[in-house]
């Protein structure tokens, strides 16, 4: 696990063991950002908001969702139709979406150690299961189709259904809104730096853990995995 915290931050907290890992999907498990960029102009033109400036992608990855929406001139009420069309477009091209390299091996290693795995995603369950393939069986709970600002309630539903104490739960994701949802429920959060948001933007919101690569994630999670549930 890389310590990507800026100077002045406290040392990484003492290692904590986790019985339940709740993953985001897009940008965390699945490498869907290239597809997002591919279809964004279609979404923008259909729903009448500004296209992404390709020469500013790196800068825009530092924005949280409300900041990005303001930049694009997209009112909040358009989130639902935009998300629905994005899911439909992905379903048509689902064969092109892959898990990040090394992610399948990590999920299998965690499941073999008895760690419970769950997914909370704004994407559809059909899309998520299609990308996971046979490895969908490794997950005990799917909460999909969540509103882009509605993950908090879904996280609580997963935790309550699992019976795992809050302090033994780790949420993993790649966006500021994922951190906010976990923190609102009093859950630990591990940020991943290879998804939609820049690591610096994630660190500014105080995740408990920061992972710079899938290998880094594997090293950090397996060491915190419990043997058996």
KEBA-412831 format. One record per residue: residue number from 1; residue in three letters; x, y, z of N, C-alpha, C, O in turn. Coordinates in steps of 0.05 Angstrom, whole numbers, plus 5000, padded with zeros to 4 digits. Atoms other than C-alpha are relative to their C-alpha. Example, Ala and Ser with C-alpha at 12.3 -4.5 7.8 and 13.67 -1.06 7.14 Angstrom:
% residues 2
{1,"Ala",{5018,4976,5000},{5246,4910,5156},{5018,5024,5000},{5039,5024,5013}}
{2,"Ser",{4984,4976,4999},{5273,4979,5143},{4985,5022,5014},{4995,5044,5018}}
***
This chain:
% residues 229
{1,"Unk",{5017,4976,5000},{5000,5000,5000},{5017,5025,5000},{5034,5028,5018}}
{2,"Unk",{4985,4975,5001},{5029,5067,4980},{4990,5020,5019},{4965,5024,5022}}
{3,"Unk",{5008,4977,4984},{5029,5124,5029},{5001,5025,4982},{5022,5037,4979}}
{4,"Unk",{5001,4978,5018},{5006,5178,4981},{4991,5026,5014},{4984,5045,5000}}
{5,"Unk",{5010,4977,4986},{4986,5227,5035},{5020,5023,4998},{5045,5018,4999}}
{6,"Unk",{4982,4977,5002},{5014,5297,5028},{5015,5006,5026},{5006,4996,5047}}
{7,"Unk",{4985,4994,4976},{5066,5324,5077},{4981,5013,5021},{4964,5029,5014}}
{8,"Unk",{5016,4989,4979},{5036,5340,5144},{4978,4982,5010},{4968,4985,5032}}
{9,"Unk",{5020,5020,4992},{4987,5282,5146},{5013,4982,5021},{5037,4978,5021}}
{10,"Unk",{4991,5019,4980},{4992,5233,5203},{5009,4974,4986},{5001,4969,4963}}
{11,"Unk",{4992,5025,5011},{5025,5166,5191},{4976,4982,4995},{4955,4986,5008}}
{12,"Unk",{5022,5017,5005},{4980,5112,5163},{4990,4986,5025},{5007,4979,5042}}
{13,"Unk",{5010,5012,4976},{4934,5082,5216},{5008,4971,5003},{5016,4958,4984}}
{14,"Unk",{4993,5028,4994},{4947,5016,5250},{4982,4982,4983},{4959,4987,4979}}
{15,"Unk",{5015,5018,5017},{4926,4958,5207},{4976,4989,5014},{4977,4982,5038}}
{16,"Unk",{5025,5010,4990},{4855,4936,5217},{4991,4977,4983},{4994,4978,4958}}
{17,"Unk",{5009,5023,5016},{4826,4869,5196},{4971,5004,4992},{4955,5016,5007}}
{18,"Unk",{5027,4996,5011},{4763,4867,5153},{4988,4974,4992},{5001,4956,4980}}
{19,"Unk",{5015,5024,5007},{4710,4814,5145},{4983,5004,4975},{4976,4985,4962}}
{20,"Unk",{5017,4994,5022},{4669,4849,5092},{5012,5023,4984},{5019,5044,4994}}
{21,"Unk",{4990,4979,5019},{4695,4888,5031},{4978,5007,4981},{4967,4990,4967}}
{22,"Unk",{5021,4990,5018},{4645,4931,4993},{5013,5016,4977},{5024,5037,4982}}
{23,"Unk",{4987,4988,5023},{4670,4948,4923},{4981,5017,4984},{4958,5010,4980}}
{24,"Unk",{5012,4986,5023},{4649,5002,4875},{5008,4984,4975},{5025,4967,4976}}
{25,"Unk",{4994,5016,5024},{4649,4975,4804},{5016,5016,4979},{5039,5010,4974}}
{26,"Unk",{4986,4985,5021},{4666,5027,4750},{5023,5016,5011},{5020,5032,5029}}
{27,"Unk",{4976,4986,4991},{4737,5052,4758},{5014,4987,5024},{5036,4996,5030}}
{28,"Unk",{4988,5014,4977},{4750,5006,4817},{5006,4971,4992},{5029,4962,4993}}
{29,"Unk",{4996,5027,5010},{4739,4935,4792},{5003,5000,4970},{5020,4986,4959}}
{30,"Unk",{5002,5001,5029},{4724,4950,4719},{5013,5025,4988},{5010,5047,4997}}
{31,"Unk",{4986,4979,5015},{4767,4991,4671},{4981,5012,4979},{4983,5007,4956}}
{32,"Unk",{5021,4990,5018},{4708,5029,4642},{5003,5030,4993},{4987,5041,4979}}
{33,"Unk",{4996,4972,5006},{4736,5100,4640},{5004,5005,4970},{4993,5025,4960}}
{34,"Unk",{4998,4996,5029},{4757,5093,4566},{4973,4999,4986},{4968,5015,4968}}
{35,"Unk",{5027,5002,5012},{4686,5072,4549},{4984,5025,5007},{4969,5036,4990}}
{36,"Unk",{5013,4976,4992},{4659,5131,4589},{5008,5024,4982},{4990,5039,4973}}
{37,"Unk",{4991,4978,5017},{4701,5179,4548},{4990,4996,4971},{4983,5015,4958}}
{38,"Unk",{5009,5007,5027},{4680,5143,4484},{4971,5009,4995},{4964,5019,4974}}
{39,"Unk",{5028,4994,5004},{4606,5154,4496},{4991,5027,5011},{4968,5035,5009}}
{40,"Unk",{5008,4975,4986},{4608,5220,4534},{4987,5020,4981},{4967,5033,4988}}
{41,"Unk",{5011,4980,5018},{4596,5264,4473},{4972,4993,4991},{4955,5011,4988}}
{42,"Unk",{5027,5008,5006},{4535,5223,4455},{4981,5007,5022},{4959,5017,5017}}
{43,"Unk",{5016,4992,4977},{4508,5233,4525},{4995,5030,5001},{4973,5039,5006}}
{44,"Unk",{5001,4971,4998},{4524,5307,4524},{4981,5011,4979},{4965,5029,4984}}
{45,"Unk",{5017,4989,5021},{4490,5319,4457},{4971,4992,5003},{4953,5008,4998}}
{46,"Unk",{5027,5009,4996},{4429,5278,4474},{4986,5015,5022},{4963,5023,5019}}
{47,"Unk",{5013,4988,4977},{4417,5311,4541},{5007,5030,5003},{5001,5043,5023}}
{48,"Unk",{4996,4972,5003},{4442,5380,4521},{5016,5012,5024},{5008,5030,5038}}
{49,"Unk",{4980,4987,4983},{4502,5394,4565},{5027,5000,4986},{5030,4988,4965}}
{50,"Unk",{4974,4995,5014},{4574,5412,4549},{5016,4974,4997},{5016,4957,5015}}
{51,"Unk",{4982,5023,5004},{4621,5361,4519},{5026,5004,5018},{5032,5026,5026}}
{52,"Unk",{4975,4999,4986},{4685,5343,4556},{5022,5011,4982},{5025,5002,4959}}
{53,"Unk",{4976,4991,5015},{4747,5381,4533},{5022,4980,5003},{5032,4976,5025}}
{54,"Unk",{4981,5022,4998},{4795,5326,4516},{5028,5009,5010},{5042,4993,5022}}
{55,"Unk",{4974,4990,4991},{4856,5370,4531},{4999,5007,5030},{5019,5016,5041}}
{56,"Unk",{5003,4993,4972},{4829,5381,4602},{4992,4976,5017},{4984,4979,5040}}
{57,"Unk",{5010,5024,4986},{4813,5309,4622},{5015,4997,5027},{5002,4991,5047}}
{58,"Unk",{4985,5003,4975},{4869,5306,4674},{4990,5020,5021},{4987,5012,5044}}
{59,"Unk",{5010,4979,4982},{4845,5371,4705},{4972,4993,5011},{4967,4995,5034}}
{60,"Unk",{5028,5006,4993},{4772,5349,4705},{4998,4976,5018},{4979,4973,5034}}
{61,"Unk",{5000,5023,4981},{4790,5284,4741},{5005,5009,5029},{5001,4993,5047}}
{62,"Unk",{4997,4989,4973},{4806,5328,4800},{4975,5012,5011},{4974,5020,5035}}
{63,"Unk",{5025,4989,4991},{4734,5352,4804},{4983,4978,5014},{4985,4955,5006}}
{64,"Unk",{5020,5019,4990},{4682,5319,4848},{4975,5003,4982},{4974,5020,4964}}
{65,"Unk",{5023,5001,5018},{4614,5304,4816},{4985,5026,4998},{4979,5035,4976}}
{66,"Unk",{5014,4975,5002},{4579,5369,4835},{5016,5021,4984},{5005,5037,4969}}
{67,"Unk",{4984,4981,5014},{4638,5410,4809},{5000,4994,4970},{4998,5012,4953}}
{68,"Unk",{5000,5008,5028},{4639,5370,4744},{4973,5007,4987},{4972,5017,4964}}
{69,"Unk",{5026,4993,5010},{4564,5380,4735},{4997,5030,4995},{4986,5038,4974}}
{70,"Unk",{5000,4971,5004},{4571,5455,4744},{5016,5008,4975},{5008,5025,4959}}
{71,"Unk",{4983,4994,5022},{4628,5456,4694},{4986,4993,4973},{4989,5008,4953}}
{72,"Unk",{5013,5009,5025},{4586,5418,4642},{4973,5014,4995},{4962,5011,4974}}
{73,"Unk",{5026,4988,5002},{4523,5459,4655},{4978,4979,5000},{4958,4981,4986}}
{74,"Unk",{5019,5022,4998},{4485,5395,4674},{4985,5002,5026},{4997,4999,5047}}
{75,"Unk",{5016,4999,4976},{4428,5404,4724},{4997,4972,5013},{4999,4952,4999}}
{76,"Unk",{5001,5026,4986},{4420,5350,4777},{4977,4982,4990},{4980,4958,4990}}
{77,"Unk",{5022,5017,5009},{4353,5327,4749},{5006,4983,4976},{4992,4963,4970}}
{78,"Unk",{4993,5016,5024},{4388,5301,4687},{5017,4976,5007},{5022,4959,4989}}
{79,"Unk",{4983,5023,4993},{4430,5251,4726},{4987,4973,4994},{4999,4955,4984}}
{80,"Unk",{5014,5026,5004},{4377,5196,4723},{4999,4993,4970},{5007,4970,4963}}
{81,"Unk",{5000,5009,5028},{4366,5197,4647},{5027,4996,4988},{5031,4978,4971}}
{82,"Unk",{4973,5004,5010},{4440,5205,4634},{5011,4972,5009},{5023,4958,4993}}
{83,"Unk",{4991,5026,4990},{4456,5145,4679},{4987,4977,4986},{5000,4957,4980}}
{84,"Unk",{5015,5021,5013},{4402,5103,4647},{5011,4995,4971},{5014,4973,4963}}
{85,"Unk",{4990,5003,5027},{4429,5117,4577},{5028,4989,5001},{5036,4972,4984}}
{86,"Unk",{4973,5010,4998},{4501,5104,4599},{4999,4970,5005},{5014,4955,4992}}
{87,"Unk",{5003,5029,4994},{4480,5035,4627},{4992,4986,4974},{5002,4964,4968}}
{88,"Unk",{5009,5013,5025},{4444,5019,4562},{5021,4999,4979},{5024,4978,4966}}
{89,"Unk",{4978,5000,5019},{4503,5039,4519},{5021,4980,5008},{5032,4966,4990}}
{90,"Unk",{4981,5020,4992},{4549,4997,4561},{4990,4972,4995},{5006,4955,4987}}
{91,"Unk",{5011,5027,5005},{4503,4937,4556},{5004,4992,4971},{5009,4968,4965}}
{92,"Unk",{4996,5006,5029},{4509,4942,4480},{5030,4994,4994},{5035,4981,4974}}
{93,"Unk",{4971,5003,5006},{4586,4942,4485},{5013,4985,5023},{5037,4988,5028}}
{94,"Unk",{4990,5011,4975},{4594,4899,4548},{5024,4982,4995},{5041,4980,5013}}
{95,"Unk",{4977,5017,5006},{4644,4852,4514},{5026,5015,5000},{5048,5004,5003}}
{96,"Unk",{4976,4984,5001},{4693,4910,4511},{5009,5009,5028},{5031,5020,5030}}
{97,"Unk",{4993,4991,4973},{4693,4923,4586},{5013,4977,5015},{5003,4954,5015}}
{98,"Unk",{4984,5021,4986},{4745,4885,4627},{5006,5009,5028},{5006,5033,5034}}
{99,"Unk",{4990,4994,4974},{4765,4881,4699},{5029,5009,4997},{5043,5001,4977}}
{100,"Unk",{4972,4992,5000},{4832,4914,4714},{5017,4975,5003},{5010,4956,5016}}
{101,"Unk",{4981,5022,4998},{4892,4868,4706},{5006,4993,5029},{5012,5011,5045}}
{102,"Unk",{4994,5010,4973},{4902,4826,4768},{4976,5000,5019},{4978,4990,5041}}
{103,"Unk",{5023,4997,4982},{4833,4841,4797},{4986,4973,5004},{4978,4967,5027}}
{104,"Unk",{5013,5026,4996},{4804,4771,4784},{5015,4983,5020},{5004,4970,5038}}
{105,"Unk",{4984,5016,4982},{4862,4739,4820},{4997,5010,5029},{4997,4994,5048}}
{106,"Unk",{5003,4988,4974},{4854,4787,4878},{4973,4991,5012},{4972,4983,5035}}
{107,"Unk",{5027,5007,4990},{4779,4773,4885},{5000,4971,5008},{4988,4963,5029}}
{108,"Unk",{5000,5029,4993},{4791,4698,4884},{5017,4994,5025},{5009,4977,5041}}
{109,"Unk",{4984,5004,4977},{4846,4703,4935},{4986,5008,5026},{4987,4995,5046}}
{110,"Unk",{5015,4990,4977},{4802,4743,4982},{4978,4981,5007},{4974,4974,5031}}
{111,"Unk",{5022,5019,4995},{4743,4696,4974},{5010,4974,5012},{4997,4962,5029}}
{112,"Unk",{4989,5025,4990},{4788,4636,4987},{5008,5003,5029},{5009,4982,5043}}
{113,"Unk",{4993,4996,4971},{4808,4667,5054},{4975,5005,5017},{4977,5011,5041}}
{114,"Unk",{5024,4997,4984},{4735,4673,5074},{4989,5028,5003},{4971,5033,5018}}
{115,"Unk",{5009,4972,4998},{4727,4748,5064},{4974,5002,4984},{4972,4992,4961}}
{116,"Unk",{5025,4996,5015},{4656,4768,5044},{5004,5024,4981},{5016,5044,4989}}
{117,"Unk",{4997,4979,5020},{4653,4810,4981},{4972,5009,4991},{4954,4993,4988}}
{118,"Unk",{5025,4989,5009},{4597,4857,4960},{5006,5023,4980},{5028,5033,4979}}
{119,"Unk",{4997,4978,5019},{4586,4909,4905},{4977,5019,5005},{4953,5011,5006}}
{120,"Unk",{5020,4979,5001},{4549,4975,4910},{5008,5018,4977},{5030,5030,4977}}
{121,"Unk",{4993,4987,5025},{4546,5008,4842},{4976,5016,4989},{4953,5008,4993}}
{122,"Unk",{5020,4985,5015},{4508,5060,4802},{4994,4986,4973},{4974,4992,4960}}
{123,"Unk",{5004,5015,5024},{4514,5012,4743},{4978,4979,5004},{4971,4974,5027}}
{124,"Unk",{5021,5021,4997},{4462,4958,4729},{5013,4974,5009},{5036,4968,5003}}
{125,"Unk",{4991,5026,4992},{4468,4890,4760},{5007,4982,4976},{5025,4966,4977}}
{126,"Unk",{4995,5017,5024},{4464,4858,4691},{5027,5007,4988},{5042,4988,4981}}
{127,"Unk",{4973,4992,5011},{4525,4898,4667},{5022,4990,5018},{5042,4979,5009}}
{128,"Unk",{4979,5008,4980},{4564,4883,4731},{5004,4970,4998},{5027,4961,4996}}
{129,"Unk",{4997,5029,5002},{4550,4808,4727},{5012,4991,4974},{5027,4972,4973}}
{130,"Unk",{4989,5007,5026},{4566,4806,4653},{5030,5003,4999},{5044,4986,4988}}
{131,"Unk",{4971,4995,4999},{4635,4835,4665},{5014,4980,5019},{5036,4970,5013}}
{132,"Unk",{4988,5019,4980},{4649,4791,4726},{5000,4972,4989},{5018,4956,4996}}
{133,"Unk",{5002,5028,5010},{4627,4728,4689},{4997,4981,5023},{4981,4985,5042}}
{134,"Unk",{5003,5021,4979},{4636,4666,4732},{5008,5010,5027},{5001,4998,5047}}
{135,"Unk",{4991,4990,4974},{4669,4707,4786},{4978,5016,5015},{4982,5025,5037}}
{136,"Unk",{5023,4988,4985},{4601,4739,4803},{4993,4983,5024},{4982,4993,5044}}
{137,"Unk",{5007,5018,4977},{4592,4678,4848},{5016,5006,5025},{5009,4997,5046}}
{138,"Unk",{4983,4994,4977},{4647,4705,4893},{4986,5021,5018},{4994,5024,5041}}
{139,"Unk",{5012,4978,4985},{4601,4762,4916},{4974,4991,5013},{4958,4977,5001}}
{140,"Unk",{5023,5008,4984},{4549,4753,4970},{4977,5020,4997},{4954,5013,5004}}
{141,"Unk",{5021,4980,5001},{4511,4817,4956},{5005,5020,4977},{5028,5029,4974}}
{142,"Unk",{4999,4979,5021},{4497,4863,4897},{4979,5021,5006},{4955,5015,5009}}
{143,"Unk",{5018,4977,4998},{4467,4932,4907},{5006,5018,4976},{5024,5035,4978}}
{144,"Unk",{4994,4986,5025},{4465,4960,4837},{4977,5018,4991},{4955,5017,5002}}
{145,"Unk",{5020,4980,5008},{4428,5016,4801},{4996,5022,5020},{4976,5035,5019}}
{146,"Unk",{5003,4979,4980},{4441,5063,4858},{5001,5027,4987},{5015,5031,4967}}
{147,"Unk",{4998,4973,5010},{4429,5137,4846},{5029,5010,5005},{5042,5001,5023}}
{148,"Unk",{4972,4991,4998},{4495,5174,4836},{5006,5012,5027},{5029,5012,5036}}
{149,"Unk",{4996,4990,4973},{4485,5208,4903},{4985,4983,5021},{4980,4992,5043}}
{150,"Unk",{5016,5016,4983},{4448,5150,4934},{5013,4975,5011},{5000,4956,5018}}
{151,"Unk",{4987,5024,4991},{4501,5101,4955},{5000,4995,5030},{5002,4973,5039}}
{152,"Unk",{5000,5003,4971},{4497,5114,5029},{4980,4980,5010},{4987,4962,5025}}
{153,"Unk",{5021,5018,4992},{4431,5078,5038},{5007,4971,4991},{5001,4952,5005}}
{154,"Unk",{4993,5026,5011},{4456,5020,4995},{5022,4987,5017},{5022,4963,5022}}
{155,"Unk",{4979,5011,4983},{4519,5012,5037},{4989,4990,5027},{4996,4968,5036}}
{156,"Unk",{5012,5008,4975},{4478,5009,5101},{4985,4974,4997},{4985,4957,5014}}
{157,"Unk",{5016,5024,5004},{4433,4956,5071},{5018,4975,4998},{5012,4954,5009}}
{158,"Unk",{4981,5022,5003},{4493,4912,5053},{5011,4993,5028},{5012,4969,5035}}
{159,"Unk",{4988,5005,4974},{4524,4920,5122},{4980,4986,5019},{4986,4967,5032}}
{160,"Unk",{5021,5011,4983},{4459,4905,5159},{4994,4971,4992},{4990,4954,5009}}
{161,"Unk",{5006,5027,5010},{4446,4844,5115},{5022,4980,5006},{5017,4956,5009}}
{162,"Unk",{4977,5017,4995},{4516,4817,5129},{5003,4992,5029},{5014,4971,5035}}
{163,"Unk",{4996,5004,4972},{4514,4822,5204},{5028,5005,5010},{5035,5000,5033}}
{164,"Unk",{4972,4993,4993},{4587,4845,5203},{5000,5027,5014},{4987,5046,5005}}
{165,"Unk",{4998,4975,4987},{4603,4900,5253},{5013,5022,4983},{5029,5016,4966}}
{166,"Unk",{4990,4979,5017},{4617,4968,5222},{5030,5002,5000},{5042,5007,4979}}
{167,"Unk",{4971,4997,4998},{4689,4968,5246},{5015,4978,4985},{5039,4980,4982}}
{168,"Unk",{4988,5021,5015},{4702,4905,5206},{4992,5001,4970},{4995,4981,4956}}
{169,"Unk",{5008,4995,5028},{4677,4934,5140},{5018,5020,4987},{5024,5041,4999}}
{170,"Unk",{4984,4981,5015},{4719,4968,5087},{4986,5004,4973},{4981,4985,4958}}
{171,"Unk",{5010,4992,5027},{4689,5005,5027},{5023,5008,4982},{5042,5021,4991}}
{172,"Unk",{4979,4994,5019},{4731,5012,4965},{4988,5013,4975},{4969,5004,4964}}
{173,"Unk",{5010,4986,5023},{4721,5062,4909},{5020,5020,4989},{5042,5024,5000}}
{174,"Unk",{4982,4982,5014},{4751,5113,4862},{4989,5029,4997},{5001,5045,4982}}
{175,"Unk",{5012,4973,5002},{4707,5175,4871},{4995,5013,5027},{4991,4999,5047}}
{176,"Unk",{5005,4985,4975},{4697,5229,4923},{4973,4993,5012},{4970,4991,5036}}
{177,"Unk",{5026,5006,4990},{4623,5213,4928},{4999,4972,5014},{4983,4968,5031}}
{178,"Unk",{4998,5026,4987},{4642,5141,4947},{5010,5004,5029},{5001,4992,5048}}
{179,"Unk",{4989,4994,4974},{4683,5168,5005},{4979,5013,5018},{4976,5005,5041}}
{180,"Unk",{5020,4986,4985},{4627,5214,5027},{4979,4981,5010},{4970,4983,5033}}
{181,"Unk",{5020,5019,4992},{4577,5157,5028},{5010,4982,5023},{4995,4977,5042}}
{182,"Unk",{4988,5017,4979},{4623,5112,5070},{5003,5015,5026},{4995,5005,5047}}
{183,"Unk",{4996,4984,4975},{4641,5167,5119},{4973,5007,5013},{4971,5007,5037}}
{184,"Unk",{5026,4994,4989},{4567,5185,5127},{4989,4977,5016},{4973,4981,5035}}
{185,"Unk",{5009,5023,4985},{4555,5114,5151},{5020,4990,5021},{5017,4970,5033}}
{186,"Unk",{4980,5008,4980},{4617,5112,5195},{5017,4976,4993},{5026,4962,5010}}
{187,"Unk",{4985,5023,5010},{4652,5061,5152},{5027,5008,4989},{5031,5030,4978}}
{188,"Unk",{4973,4995,5011},{4726,5057,5134},{4999,5000,4970},{4982,4986,4957}}
{189,"Unk",{5000,4998,5030},{4743,5074,5062},{5029,4997,4990},{5047,5009,5001}}
{190,"Unk",{4975,5003,5014},{4800,5052,5018},{4998,5011,4972},{4982,5001,4956}}
{191,"Unk",{5002,4987,5026},{4811,5097,4957},{5020,4987,4981},{5042,4980,4988}}
{192,"Unk",{4982,5011,5021},{4840,5070,4892},{5006,5022,4980},{4989,5037,4972}}
{193,"Unk",{4991,4978,5016},{4881,5116,4849},{5000,4996,4970},{5012,5012,4955}}
{194,"Unk",{4999,5006,5029},{4870,5084,4780},{4973,5004,4986},{4970,4996,4963}}
{195,"Unk",{5027,4998,5011},{4797,5102,4768},{4994,5028,4989},{5010,5040,4976}}
{196,"Unk",{5011,4976,5012},{4756,5163,4750},{5012,5025,5013},{5017,5045,4999}}
{197,"Unk",{4990,4976,4986},{4784,5212,4803},{5030,4998,5005},{5041,4976,5008}}
{198,"Unk",{4971,4999,4995},{4855,5234,4814},{5006,4993,5029},{4990,5000,5046}}
{199,"Unk",{4994,5007,4972},{4890,5208,4877},{5000,5025,5018},{4992,5023,5041}}
{200,"Unk",{4999,4975,4984},{4901,5280,4901},{4972,5009,5009},{4969,5018,5032}}
{201,"Unk",{5027,4992,4993},{4827,5294,4899},{4988,4981,5021},{4973,4990,5039}}
{202,"Unk",{5010,5020,4980},{4812,5230,4938},{5013,5005,5027},{4999,5004,5047}}
{203,"Unk",{4985,4996,4974},{4865,5243,4991},{4990,5025,5015},{4990,5025,5039}}
{204,"Unk",{5010,4976,4988},{4835,5312,5004},{4976,4994,5017},{4968,5011,5034}}
{205,"Unk",{5024,5006,4985},{4774,5277,5032},{5004,4978,5021},{4985,4967,5032}}
{206,"Unk",{4993,5016,4977},{4810,5233,5082},{4993,4971,5000},{4981,4962,5020}}
{207,"Unk",{5005,5029,4998},{4804,5160,5063},{5019,4987,5020},{5041,4998,5025}}
{208,"Unk",{4983,5013,4981},{4831,5113,5115},{5025,4988,4986},{5047,4988,4997}}
{209,"Unk",{4979,5013,5015},{4873,5077,5062},{5001,5011,4972},{4980,5020,4962}}
{210,"Unk",{4997,4991,5028},{4901,5096,4994},{5016,4979,4985},{5038,4972,4994}}
{211,"Unk",{4987,5021,5016},{4920,5044,4941},{5007,5011,4973},{4990,5023,4959}}
{212,"Unk",{4991,4988,5025},{4962,5063,4881},{4999,4981,4976},{5001,4990,4953}}
{213,"Unk",{5001,5020,5022},{4957,4998,4840},{4984,4976,5010},{4980,4973,5034}}
{214,"Unk",{5014,5024,4992},{4920,4932,4839},{5018,4982,5017},{5009,4970,5036}}
{215,"Unk",{4981,5015,4984},{4983,4898,4865},{5002,5011,5028},{5003,4996,5048}}
{216,"Unk",{5000,4986,4975},{4984,4949,4921},{4975,4993,5016},{4976,4988,5040}}
{217,"Unk",{5025,5007,4987},{4911,4934,4936},{5001,4971,5010},{4992,4966,5032}}
{218,"Unk",{4998,5028,4992},{4925,4859,4938},{5017,4998,5025},{5010,4984,5044}}
{219,"Unk",{4983,5002,4977},{4982,4868,4986},{4987,5011,5025},{4989,4999,5047}}
{220,"Unk",{5013,4988,4977},{4941,4913,5031},{4976,4984,5010},{4972,4982,5034}}
{221,"Unk",{5024,5014,4992},{4877,4873,5031},{5004,4972,5010},{4992,4964,5030}}
{222,"Unk",{4995,5027,4991},{4903,4803,5037},{5012,5000,5029},{5006,4982,5044}}
{223,"Unk",{4988,4999,4973},{4943,4824,5099},{4979,5007,5021},{4983,5002,5044}}
{224,"Unk",{5021,4993,4982},{4878,4849,5129},{4977,4981,4999},{4956,4985,5012}}
{225,"Unk",{5022,5020,5004},{4836,4789,5109},{5000,4982,5024},{5020,4974,5035}}
{226,"Unk",{5003,5020,4979},{4809,4743,5162},{4997,4973,4988},{4985,4970,4967}}
{227,"Unk",{5003,5028,5009},{4812,4668,5155},{4973,4990,5010},{4971,4982,5034}}
{228,"Unk",{5027,5010,4993},{4739,4647,5155},{4982,5023,5008},{4991,5045,5015}}
{229,"Unk",{5020,4979,4994},{4674,4686,5168},{4986,4993,5026},{4969,5008,5035}}
***
